[in-house]
């Protein structure tokens, strides 16, 4: 085929083209799909992460490979939440329970923590240097919510 015939064929195809553009809302929706992925956890966007139980070392339980022959009076519970982990140490006291926690992972050094019991009552504390302490709480099922300006980590239920 010569070039002239190819050019004539292309011109004919262009003249017969009856395609239409996609609606603007569809184009905007498609572009936003990629924008959400690119944003990640930018300041101003709250990322909510649900934590899952990883390890629960109850009072009196020995871990395989543990060096000490005695058991600890502290219950240690470890949760995973995306790029974070939440380490809780629960100690029984004469007035209830003390919970010391630590949020492991980059970007969560300061914030707040709430313990919400089964009746909806809240106990609040501060997260400083990625650690927090809540003292004298009663035995109950709690939801724990740790948050800062970018991230909210939720432990749906833990029995204290």
PyMOL CGO cylinders between C-alpha atoms (Angstrom):
from pymol import cmd
from pymol.cgo import CYLINDER

trace = [
    CYLINDER, 0.00, 0.00, 0.00, 1.17, 3.44, -0.69, 0.3, 1, 1, 1, 1, 1, 1,
    CYLINDER, 1.17, 3.44, -0.69, 1.17, 6.31, 1.78, 0.3, 1, 1, 1, 1, 1, 1,
    CYLINDER, 1.17, 6.31, 1.78, -1.54, 8.25, -0.03, 0.3, 1, 1, 1, 1, 1, 1,
    CYLINDER, -1.54, 8.25, -0.03, -4.06, 5.40, 0.34, 0.3, 1, 1, 1, 1, 1, 1,
    CYLINDER, -4.06, 5.40, 0.34, -3.19, 5.04, 4.04, 0.3, 1, 1, 1, 1, 1, 1,
    CYLINDER, -3.19, 5.04, 4.04, -3.78, 8.74, 4.63, 0.3, 1, 1, 1, 1, 1, 1,
    CYLINDER, -3.78, 8.74, 4.63, -7.11, 8.59, 2.77, 0.3, 1, 1, 1, 1, 1, 1,
    CYLINDER, -7.11, 8.59, 2.77, -8.19, 5.58, 4.89, 0.3, 1, 1, 1, 1, 1, 1,
    CYLINDER, -8.19, 5.58, 4.89, -7.31, 7.40, 8.10, 0.3, 1, 1, 1, 1, 1, 1,
    CYLINDER, -7.31, 7.40, 8.10, -9.25, 10.50, 7.02, 0.3, 1, 1, 1, 1, 1, 1,
    CYLINDER, -9.25, 10.50, 7.02, -12.31, 8.35, 6.20, 0.3, 1, 1, 1, 1, 1, 1,
    CYLINDER, -12.31, 8.35, 6.20, -12.15, 6.66, 9.61, 0.3, 1, 1, 1, 1, 1, 1,
    CYLINDER, -12.15, 6.66, 9.61, -11.90, 10.06, 11.34, 0.3, 1, 1, 1, 1, 1, 1,
    CYLINDER, -11.90, 10.06, 11.34, -14.90, 11.36, 9.40, 0.3, 1, 1, 1, 1, 1, 1,
    CYLINDER, -14.90, 11.36, 9.40, -17.00, 8.33, 10.38, 0.3, 1, 1, 1, 1, 1, 1,
    CYLINDER, -17.00, 8.33, 10.38, -16.00, 8.51, 14.08, 0.3, 1, 1, 1, 1, 1, 1,
    CYLINDER, -16.00, 8.51, 14.08, -19.15, 8.65, 16.17, 0.3, 1, 1, 1, 1, 1, 1,
    CYLINDER, -19.15, 8.65, 16.17, -17.59, 8.07, 19.60, 0.3, 1, 1, 1, 1, 1, 1,
    CYLINDER, -17.59, 8.07, 19.60, -18.47, 10.41, 22.46, 0.3, 1, 1, 1, 1, 1, 1,
    CYLINDER, -18.47, 10.41, 22.46, -16.53, 11.47, 25.53, 0.3, 1, 1, 1, 1, 1, 1,
    CYLINDER, -16.53, 11.47, 25.53, -17.27, 9.88, 28.88, 0.3, 1, 1, 1, 1, 1, 1,
    CYLINDER, -17.27, 9.88, 28.88, -19.50, 11.94, 31.18, 0.3, 1, 1, 1, 1, 1, 1,
    CYLINDER, -19.50, 11.94, 31.18, -17.56, 14.41, 33.35, 0.3, 1, 1, 1, 1, 1, 1,
    CYLINDER, -17.56, 14.41, 33.35, -18.68, 12.79, 36.63, 0.3, 1, 1, 1, 1, 1, 1,
    CYLINDER, -18.68, 12.79, 36.63, -17.30, 9.43, 35.44, 0.3, 1, 1, 1, 1, 1, 1,
    CYLINDER, -17.30, 9.43, 35.44, -13.98, 11.02, 34.53, 0.3, 1, 1, 1, 1, 1, 1,
    CYLINDER, -13.98, 11.02, 34.53, -13.80, 12.78, 37.90, 0.3, 1, 1, 1, 1, 1, 1,
    CYLINDER, -13.80, 12.78, 37.90, -14.65, 9.52, 39.76, 0.3, 1, 1, 1, 1, 1, 1,
    CYLINDER, -14.65, 9.52, 39.76, -11.92, 7.62, 37.88, 0.3, 1, 1, 1, 1, 1, 1,
    CYLINDER, -11.92, 7.62, 37.88, -9.31, 10.28, 38.61, 0.3, 1, 1, 1, 1, 1, 1,
    CYLINDER, -9.31, 10.28, 38.61, -10.24, 10.29, 42.31, 0.3, 1, 1, 1, 1, 1, 1,
    CYLINDER, -10.24, 10.29, 42.31, -9.57, 6.55, 42.53, 0.3, 1, 1, 1, 1, 1, 1,
    CYLINDER, -9.57, 6.55, 42.53, -5.90, 7.24, 41.92, 0.3, 1, 1, 1, 1, 1, 1,
    CYLINDER, -5.90, 7.24, 41.92, -5.83, 10.37, 44.09, 0.3, 1, 1, 1, 1, 1, 1,
    CYLINDER, -5.83, 10.37, 44.09, -7.00, 8.45, 47.18, 0.3, 1, 1, 1, 1, 1, 1,
    CYLINDER, -7.00, 8.45, 47.18, -4.16, 5.93, 46.83, 0.3, 1, 1, 1, 1, 1, 1,
    CYLINDER, -4.16, 5.93, 46.83, -1.59, 8.68, 46.37, 0.3, 1, 1, 1, 1, 1, 1,
    CYLINDER, -1.59, 8.68, 46.37, -2.77, 10.58, 49.45, 0.3, 1, 1, 1, 1, 1, 1,
    CYLINDER, -2.77, 10.58, 49.45, -2.04, 7.83, 51.98, 0.3, 1, 1, 1, 1, 1, 1,
    CYLINDER, -2.04, 7.83, 51.98, -2.16, 9.30, 55.48, 0.3, 1, 1, 1, 1, 1, 1,
    CYLINDER, -2.16, 9.30, 55.48, -1.66, 12.98, 54.78, 0.3, 1, 1, 1, 1, 1, 1,
    CYLINDER, -1.66, 12.98, 54.78, -2.14, 15.49, 57.57, 0.3, 1, 1, 1, 1, 1, 1,
    CYLINDER, -2.14, 15.49, 57.57, -5.82, 16.30, 57.91, 0.3, 1, 1, 1, 1, 1, 1,
    CYLINDER, -5.82, 16.30, 57.91, -6.90, 12.82, 56.80, 0.3, 1, 1, 1, 1, 1, 1,
    CYLINDER, -6.90, 12.82, 56.80, -7.75, 10.55, 59.73, 0.3, 1, 1, 1, 1, 1, 1,
    CYLINDER, -7.75, 10.55, 59.73, -6.76, 6.95, 59.19, 0.3, 1, 1, 1, 1, 1, 1,
    CYLINDER, -6.76, 6.95, 59.19, -8.79, 4.50, 61.34, 0.3, 1, 1, 1, 1, 1, 1,
    CYLINDER, -8.79, 4.50, 61.34, -7.11, 1.15, 61.97, 0.3, 1, 1, 1, 1, 1, 1,
    CYLINDER, -7.11, 1.15, 61.97, -8.78, -1.80, 63.67, 0.3, 1, 1, 1, 1, 1, 1,
    CYLINDER, -8.78, -1.80, 63.67, -6.35, -3.74, 65.83, 0.3, 1, 1, 1, 1, 1, 1,
    CYLINDER, -6.35, -3.74, 65.83, -6.27, -7.51, 65.98, 0.3, 1, 1, 1, 1, 1, 1,
    CYLINDER, -6.27, -7.51, 65.98, -5.09, -9.64, 68.89, 0.3, 1, 1, 1, 1, 1, 1,
    CYLINDER, -5.09, -9.64, 68.89, -1.68, -11.16, 68.33, 0.3, 1, 1, 1, 1, 1, 1,
    CYLINDER, -1.68, -11.16, 68.33, -0.56, -12.45, 71.77, 0.3, 1, 1, 1, 1, 1, 1,
    CYLINDER, -0.56, -12.45, 71.77, -2.31, -12.71, 75.14, 0.3, 1, 1, 1, 1, 1, 1,
    CYLINDER, -2.31, -12.71, 75.14, -0.06, -13.88, 77.98, 0.3, 1, 1, 1, 1, 1, 1,
    CYLINDER, -0.06, -13.88, 77.98, -2.41, -14.32, 80.90, 0.3, 1, 1, 1, 1, 1, 1,
    CYLINDER, -2.41, -14.32, 80.90, -1.34, -14.39, 84.52, 0.3, 1, 1, 1, 1, 1, 1,
    CYLINDER, -1.34, -14.39, 84.52, 0.42, -17.68, 85.30, 0.3, 1, 1, 1, 1, 1, 1,
    CYLINDER, 0.42, -17.68, 85.30, 1.02, -18.68, 81.68, 0.3, 1, 1, 1, 1, 1, 1,
    CYLINDER, 1.02, -18.68, 81.68, 4.56, -19.46, 80.65, 0.3, 1, 1, 1, 1, 1, 1,
    CYLINDER, 4.56, -19.46, 80.65, 5.72, -18.90, 77.12, 0.3, 1, 1, 1, 1, 1, 1,
    CYLINDER, 5.72, -18.90, 77.12, 7.67, -21.58, 75.32, 0.3, 1, 1, 1, 1, 1, 1,
    CYLINDER, 7.67, -21.58, 75.32, 11.30, -20.62, 75.43, 0.3, 1, 1, 1, 1, 1, 1,
    CYLINDER, 11.30, -20.62, 75.43, 10.85, -18.28, 78.39, 0.3, 1, 1, 1, 1, 1, 1,
    CYLINDER, 10.85, -18.28, 78.39, 13.95, -18.32, 80.61, 0.3, 1, 1, 1, 1, 1, 1,
    CYLINDER, 13.95, -18.32, 80.61, 12.28, -17.65, 83.94, 0.3, 1, 1, 1, 1, 1, 1,
    CYLINDER, 12.28, -17.65, 83.94, 10.72, -20.56, 85.80, 0.3, 1, 1, 1, 1, 1, 1,
    CYLINDER, 10.72, -20.56, 85.80, 8.36, -18.24, 87.66, 0.3, 1, 1, 1, 1, 1, 1,
    CYLINDER, 8.36, -18.24, 87.66, 5.25, -16.71, 86.19, 0.3, 1, 1, 1, 1, 1, 1,
    CYLINDER, 5.25, -16.71, 86.19, 4.55, -12.99, 86.10, 0.3, 1, 1, 1, 1, 1, 1,
    CYLINDER, 4.55, -12.99, 86.10, 1.73, -11.20, 87.91, 0.3, 1, 1, 1, 1, 1, 1,
    CYLINDER, 1.73, -11.20, 87.91, 1.33, -8.97, 84.85, 0.3, 1, 1, 1, 1, 1, 1,
    CYLINDER, 1.33, -8.97, 84.85, -0.87, -9.91, 81.90, 0.3, 1, 1, 1, 1, 1, 1,
    CYLINDER, -0.87, -9.91, 81.90, 0.73, -8.88, 78.63, 0.3, 1, 1, 1, 1, 1, 1,
    CYLINDER, 0.73, -8.88, 78.63, -1.42, -8.40, 75.53, 0.3, 1, 1, 1, 1, 1, 1,
    CYLINDER, -1.42, -8.40, 75.53, -0.09, -7.47, 72.09, 0.3, 1, 1, 1, 1, 1, 1,
    CYLINDER, -0.09, -7.47, 72.09, -2.27, -6.18, 69.25, 0.3, 1, 1, 1, 1, 1, 1,
    CYLINDER, -2.27, -6.18, 69.25, -1.32, -5.49, 65.63, 0.3, 1, 1, 1, 1, 1, 1,
    CYLINDER, -1.32, -5.49, 65.63, -2.81, -2.51, 63.82, 0.3, 1, 1, 1, 1, 1, 1,
    CYLINDER, -2.81, -2.51, 63.82, -1.41, -1.96, 60.33, 0.3, 1, 1, 1, 1, 1, 1,
    CYLINDER, -1.41, -1.96, 60.33, 2.09, -0.51, 60.71, 0.3, 1, 1, 1, 1, 1, 1,
    CYLINDER, 2.09, -0.51, 60.71, 1.56, -0.16, 64.47, 0.3, 1, 1, 1, 1, 1, 1,
    CYLINDER, 1.56, -0.16, 64.47, 1.45, -2.52, 67.42, 0.3, 1, 1, 1, 1, 1, 1,
    CYLINDER, 1.45, -2.52, 67.42, -0.16, -1.89, 70.81, 0.3, 1, 1, 1, 1, 1, 1,
    CYLINDER, -0.16, -1.89, 70.81, 1.48, -3.51, 73.84, 0.3, 1, 1, 1, 1, 1, 1,
    CYLINDER, 1.48, -3.51, 73.84, -0.65, -3.60, 76.99, 0.3, 1, 1, 1, 1, 1, 1,
    CYLINDER, -0.65, -3.60, 76.99, 0.48, -4.63, 80.50, 0.3, 1, 1, 1, 1, 1, 1,
    CYLINDER, 0.48, -4.63, 80.50, -2.44, -5.23, 82.86, 0.3, 1, 1, 1, 1, 1, 1,
    CYLINDER, -2.44, -5.23, 82.86, -1.71, -5.45, 86.60, 0.3, 1, 1, 1, 1, 1, 1,
    CYLINDER, -1.71, -5.45, 86.60, -4.22, -6.22, 89.36, 0.3, 1, 1, 1, 1, 1, 1,
    CYLINDER, -4.22, -6.22, 89.36, -4.09, -3.76, 92.26, 0.3, 1, 1, 1, 1, 1, 1,
    CYLINDER, -4.09, -3.76, 92.26, -6.07, -3.38, 95.47, 0.3, 1, 1, 1, 1, 1, 1,
    CYLINDER, -6.07, -3.38, 95.47, -8.34, -0.78, 93.80, 0.3, 1, 1, 1, 1, 1, 1,
    CYLINDER, -8.34, -0.78, 93.80, -8.87, -2.52, 90.43, 0.3, 1, 1, 1, 1, 1, 1,
    CYLINDER, -8.87, -2.52, 90.43, -6.50, -2.79, 87.50, 0.3, 1, 1, 1, 1, 1, 1,
    CYLINDER, -6.50, -2.79, 87.50, -3.72, -0.62, 86.12, 0.3, 1, 1, 1, 1, 1, 1,
    CYLINDER, -3.72, -0.62, 86.12, -3.14, -0.70, 82.37, 0.3, 1, 1, 1, 1, 1, 1,
    CYLINDER, -3.14, -0.70, 82.37, 0.17, 0.50, 80.98, 0.3, 1, 1, 1, 1, 1, 1,
    CYLINDER, 0.17, 0.50, 80.98, 0.35, 0.67, 77.23, 0.3, 1, 1, 1, 1, 1, 1,
    CYLINDER, 0.35, 0.67, 77.23, 2.79, 1.46, 74.50, 0.3, 1, 1, 1, 1, 1, 1,
    CYLINDER, 2.79, 1.46, 74.50, 2.13, 2.17, 70.84, 0.3, 1, 1, 1, 1, 1, 1,
    CYLINDER, 2.13, 2.17, 70.84, 4.93, 0.82, 68.70, 0.3, 1, 1, 1, 1, 1, 1,
    CYLINDER, 4.93, 0.82, 68.70, 5.57, 2.23, 65.24, 0.3, 1, 1, 1, 1, 1, 1,
    CYLINDER, 5.57, 2.23, 65.24, 6.63, 5.49, 63.65, 0.3, 1, 1, 1, 1, 1, 1,
    CYLINDER, 6.63, 5.49, 63.65, 4.35, 8.51, 63.89, 0.3, 1, 1, 1, 1, 1, 1,
    CYLINDER, 4.35, 8.51, 63.89, 2.45, 7.91, 67.10, 0.3, 1, 1, 1, 1, 1, 1,
    CYLINDER, 2.45, 7.91, 67.10, 4.44, 9.52, 69.91, 0.3, 1, 1, 1, 1, 1, 1,
    CYLINDER, 4.44, 9.52, 69.91, 1.70, 11.82, 71.27, 0.3, 1, 1, 1, 1, 1, 1,
    CYLINDER, 1.70, 11.82, 71.27, -2.09, 11.71, 71.34, 0.3, 1, 1, 1, 1, 1, 1,
    CYLINDER, -2.09, 11.71, 71.34, -4.94, 10.51, 73.52, 0.3, 1, 1, 1, 1, 1, 1,
    CYLINDER, -4.94, 10.51, 73.52, -6.38, 7.20, 74.64, 0.3, 1, 1, 1, 1, 1, 1,
    CYLINDER, -6.38, 7.20, 74.64, -9.93, 6.33, 75.69, 0.3, 1, 1, 1, 1, 1, 1,
    CYLINDER, -9.93, 6.33, 75.69, -11.14, 3.23, 77.51, 0.3, 1, 1, 1, 1, 1, 1,
    CYLINDER, -11.14, 3.23, 77.51, -14.88, 2.78, 76.92, 0.3, 1, 1, 1, 1, 1, 1,
    CYLINDER, -14.88, 2.78, 76.92, -16.55, 0.20, 79.19, 0.3, 1, 1, 1, 1, 1, 1,
    CYLINDER, -16.55, 0.20, 79.19, -19.63, -1.91, 78.42, 0.3, 1, 1, 1, 1, 1, 1,
    CYLINDER, -19.63, -1.91, 78.42, -21.98, 0.78, 79.80, 0.3, 1, 1, 1, 1, 1, 1,
    CYLINDER, -21.98, 0.78, 79.80, -20.44, 3.48, 77.56, 0.3, 1, 1, 1, 1, 1, 1,
    CYLINDER, -20.44, 3.48, 77.56, -18.52, 5.26, 80.33, 0.3, 1, 1, 1, 1, 1, 1,
    CYLINDER, -18.52, 5.26, 80.33, -15.18, 6.67, 79.14, 0.3, 1, 1, 1, 1, 1, 1,
    CYLINDER, -15.18, 6.67, 79.14, -11.84, 6.90, 80.90, 0.3, 1, 1, 1, 1, 1, 1,
    CYLINDER, -11.84, 6.90, 80.90, -9.36, 9.15, 79.12, 0.3, 1, 1, 1, 1, 1, 1,
    CYLINDER, -9.36, 9.15, 79.12, -5.62, 9.52, 79.21, 0.3, 1, 1, 1, 1, 1, 1,
    CYLINDER, -5.62, 9.52, 79.21, -2.75, 10.99, 77.25, 0.3, 1, 1, 1, 1, 1, 1,
    CYLINDER, -2.75, 10.99, 77.25, -0.23, 9.25, 75.04, 0.3, 1, 1, 1, 1, 1, 1,
    CYLINDER, -0.23, 9.25, 75.04, 3.21, 10.75, 75.70, 0.3, 1, 1, 1, 1, 1, 1,
    CYLINDER, 3.21, 10.75, 75.70, 6.39, 9.35, 74.17, 0.3, 1, 1, 1, 1, 1, 1,
    CYLINDER, 6.39, 9.35, 74.17, 4.22, 6.56, 72.71, 0.3, 1, 1, 1, 1, 1, 1,
    CYLINDER, 4.22, 6.56, 72.71, 3.18, 5.37, 76.18, 0.3, 1, 1, 1, 1, 1, 1,
    CYLINDER, 3.18, 5.37, 76.18, 0.09, 5.71, 78.37, 0.3, 1, 1, 1, 1, 1, 1,
    CYLINDER, 0.09, 5.71, 78.37, -1.21, 4.60, 81.76, 0.3, 1, 1, 1, 1, 1, 1,
    CYLINDER, -1.21, 4.60, 81.76, -4.79, 4.23, 83.00, 0.3, 1, 1, 1, 1, 1, 1,
    CYLINDER, -4.79, 4.23, 83.00, -5.11, 3.35, 86.69, 0.3, 1, 1, 1, 1, 1, 1,
    CYLINDER, -5.11, 3.35, 86.69, -7.77, 1.89, 88.96, 0.3, 1, 1, 1, 1, 1, 1,
    CYLINDER, -7.77, 1.89, 88.96, -10.15, 0.62, 86.30, 0.3, 1, 1, 1, 1, 1, 1,
    CYLINDER, -10.15, 0.62, 86.30, -12.77, -1.98, 87.13, 0.3, 1, 1, 1, 1, 1, 1,
    CYLINDER, -12.77, -1.98, 87.13, -12.99, -5.44, 85.64, 0.3, 1, 1, 1, 1, 1, 1,
    CYLINDER, -12.99, -5.44, 85.64, -15.12, -5.13, 82.46, 0.3, 1, 1, 1, 1, 1, 1,
    CYLINDER, -15.12, -5.13, 82.46, -15.02, -5.41, 78.68, 0.3, 1, 1, 1, 1, 1, 1,
    CYLINDER, -15.02, -5.41, 78.68, -13.42, -2.31, 77.17, 0.3, 1, 1, 1, 1, 1, 1,
    CYLINDER, -13.42, -2.31, 77.17, -13.06, -0.76, 73.76, 0.3, 1, 1, 1, 1, 1, 1,
    CYLINDER, -13.06, -0.76, 73.76, -9.76, 1.12, 73.54, 0.3, 1, 1, 1, 1, 1, 1,
    CYLINDER, -9.76, 1.12, 73.54, -9.31, 4.02, 71.10, 0.3, 1, 1, 1, 1, 1, 1,
    CYLINDER, -9.31, 4.02, 71.10, -5.88, 5.63, 70.76, 0.3, 1, 1, 1, 1, 1, 1,
    CYLINDER, -5.88, 5.63, 70.76, -5.75, 8.65, 68.47, 0.3, 1, 1, 1, 1, 1, 1,
    CYLINDER, -5.75, 8.65, 68.47, -3.57, 11.48, 67.27, 0.3, 1, 1, 1, 1, 1, 1,
    CYLINDER, -3.57, 11.48, 67.27, -4.01, 14.00, 64.46, 0.3, 1, 1, 1, 1, 1, 1,
    CYLINDER, -4.01, 14.00, 64.46, -3.51, 11.40, 61.68, 0.3, 1, 1, 1, 1, 1, 1,
    CYLINDER, -3.51, 11.40, 61.68, -4.34, 7.98, 63.10, 0.3, 1, 1, 1, 1, 1, 1,
    CYLINDER, -4.34, 7.98, 63.10, -6.97, 6.28, 65.21, 0.3, 1, 1, 1, 1, 1, 1,
    CYLINDER, -6.97, 6.28, 65.21, -6.23, 2.78, 66.47, 0.3, 1, 1, 1, 1, 1, 1,
    CYLINDER, -6.23, 2.78, 66.47, -9.26, 0.83, 67.73, 0.3, 1, 1, 1, 1, 1, 1,
    CYLINDER, -9.26, 0.83, 67.73, -9.18, -2.28, 69.89, 0.3, 1, 1, 1, 1, 1, 1,
    CYLINDER, -9.18, -2.28, 69.89, -12.79, -3.46, 69.70, 0.3, 1, 1, 1, 1, 1, 1,
    CYLINDER, -12.79, -3.46, 69.70, -12.89, -5.54, 72.84, 0.3, 1, 1, 1, 1, 1, 1,
    CYLINDER, -12.89, -5.54, 72.84, -10.56, -6.58, 75.63, 0.3, 1, 1, 1, 1, 1, 1,
    CYLINDER, -10.56, -6.58, 75.63, -11.53, -8.09, 78.95, 0.3, 1, 1, 1, 1, 1, 1,
    CYLINDER, -11.53, -8.09, 78.95, -9.73, -6.43, 81.88, 0.3, 1, 1, 1, 1, 1, 1,
]
cmd.load_cgo(trace, "trace")
